[in-house]
Amino acid sequence: MSKVNKTALNLKQFMLRQEVLKLYRDIFRTIRLVPDTNSQQELRTWARQDFRVNQQQTDEVAIKMLLQYGRRSLNELRQSLHLSGVCNEDKK
């Protein structure tokens, strides 16, 4: 029995998946910089829930819109951390 996924991704889907995974990792790396552990847990729960809700999304346009929303949210979190003096690094 083959372990190959029966629904292989085309190149566009593969690239979008990589972008989503990168965003997910970036969000969780940034959450680690939040000093309050309760806030960290709330942010982790929020991020996981958002990704799980949209996990089965297959429409390319919808995925791109969700990526924009995620990047915007990540940038807002980074700006908040920067303004509070917690994070002084300038990441994009």
DAVENHU-V581899 format. One record per backbone hydrogen bond with DSSP energy under -1.0 kcal/mol. CO is the residue of the C=O (numbers start at 1). NH is the residue of the N-H. E is the energy in kcal/mol with one decimal. If there is no record, write none. Layout:
CO_NH_E ; CO_NH_E
//
This chain:
10_14_-2.6 ; 11_15_-2.6 ; 12_16_-2.5 ; 13_17_-2.5 ; 14_18_-2.1 ; 15_19_-2.0 ; 16_20_-2.5 ; 17_21_-2.5 ; 18_22_-2.2 ; 19_23_-2.4 ; 20_24_-2.5 ; 21_25_-2.4 ; 22_26_-2.7 ; 23_27_-2.6 ; 24_28_-2.1 ; 25_29_-2.3 ; 26_30_-2.2 ; 27_31_-2.3 ; 28_32_-1.2 ; 30_33_-1.5 ; 31_34_-1.7 ; 36_40_-2.2 ; 37_41_-2.3 ; 38_42_-2.2 ; 39_43_-2.5 ; 40_44_-2.6 ; 41_45_-2.5 ; 42_46_-2.5 ; 43_47_-2.7 ; 44_48_-2.8 ; 45_49_-2.5 ; 46_50_-2.4 ; 47_51_-2.4 ; 48_52_-2.7 ; 49_53_-2.6 ; 50_54_-1.3 ; 52_55_-1.2 ; 54_57_-1.5 ; 59_63_-2.4 ; 60_64_-2.2 ; 61_65_-2.2 ; 62_66_-2.4 ; 63_67_-2.4 ; 64_68_-2.1 ; 65_69_-2.3 ; 66_70_-2.6 ; 67_71_-2.8 ; 68_72_-2.5 ; 69_73_-2.4 ; 70_74_-2.5 ; 71_75_-2.7 ; 72_76_-2.2 ; 73_77_-2.2 ; 74_78_-2.6 ; 75_79_-2.5 ; 76_80_-2.4 ; 77_81_-2.4 ; 78_82_-2.5 ; 79_83_-2.9 ; 80_84_-1.8 ; 81_86_-1.8 ; 81_87_-1.4 ; 82_85_-1.1
//
